[in-house]
């Protein structure tokens, strides 16, 4: 895949003039991360976000007992961003960490703002923001309303690549359960098939 080929999947050429598209593509810079490296560390003020080309990452927060709890997974084509920190310039309350080698395309806040006059660019951002909000809201409600098994089955149905590529201990914290409970649920589902 050429450097621009991935970005052209995100920013569809038919939605931009040639000049707009060239300006947008010029603002993104390829960055590679090693497994366990932080894309956005806790306490920093995020001045950039990424589109993930390959690999998997997670965001997590640390609870009062010192346990890290996964709050979101990121895979290819996802936007990796701490919305609050990026737009409000507040320190990040979560860390975003590579779970595998990761390739991402990064844009600085100042460059992002330069592009905001382009309607098609704003639409890509608006769509990503709305989709992220709904996913976050659905997960929050599911944590309250759905049994752990249903939460796991939903993740398996909607994001099977996460189950296949992410350590199960992180999946368990994302689902709000222990590793042991997740193992029991997986065994139960396997026996039902």
C-alpha positions, 0 to 999 in steps of 0.5 A, a space after each residue: 500500500 502506498 503512503 497515500 493509499 491508506 489516507 485515501 481510504 479515509 478521505 475519499 477523493 471524490 469528496 474533495 477537490 484535488 487541491 483540498 485533498 493534497 492539502 489534507 494529505 500533506 498534514 498527516 505524518 506516518 508514525 510507527 510504534 512498538 508493542 507497549 509504546 504509548 501513542 498518547 500517555 497519561 497526563 500529557 496534553 494531546 496535541 495530535 490524533 492518529 488514524 491507525 493504518 495497522 496494529 491494535 491499541 487500547 486506552 485505559 485508566 487506572 482505578 483507585 486500587 492501581 488496576 488498569 482498566 481498558 476503556 476502548 480498543 483501536 484497530 485498523 482505520 480507527 481514529 485514535 484520539 483523546 477527544 477531551 484533551 485534544 480539543 479542550 487542552 486538558 491533561 489526558 486521564 487515560 493512556 493509549 498504548 500499542 498492543 502490537 506494532 502499530 502504524 498510524 498517521 498523525 496530525 497536529 492540532 494546528 494543522 487540523 485547524 487549518 483544514 477545518 475550512 474544508 467542508 468534506 474534512 469537517 464531515 469526516 471529523 463529524 462522522 467520526 466524533 458521532 460514531 465514537 460518541 454512540 459507541 461509548 454510550 452503548 458500551 456504558 449502558 451495556 456495562 449497566 444493563 447487560 450480563 457479562 456473557 452478552 457483552 462478550 458476545 456483542 464484542 465478538 460479533 461487532 469486533 472479532 478482530 479484537 478478540 483475535 488480536 488482543 490479550 484476553 486480560 485486556 478484554 476482561 477489564 473492558 467487559 468489567 469482569 475478571 480473567 477467570 469469569 471471561 474464561 468461564 464465559 468462553 468455555 460456556 459458549 464453546 460448549 453450546 456450539 
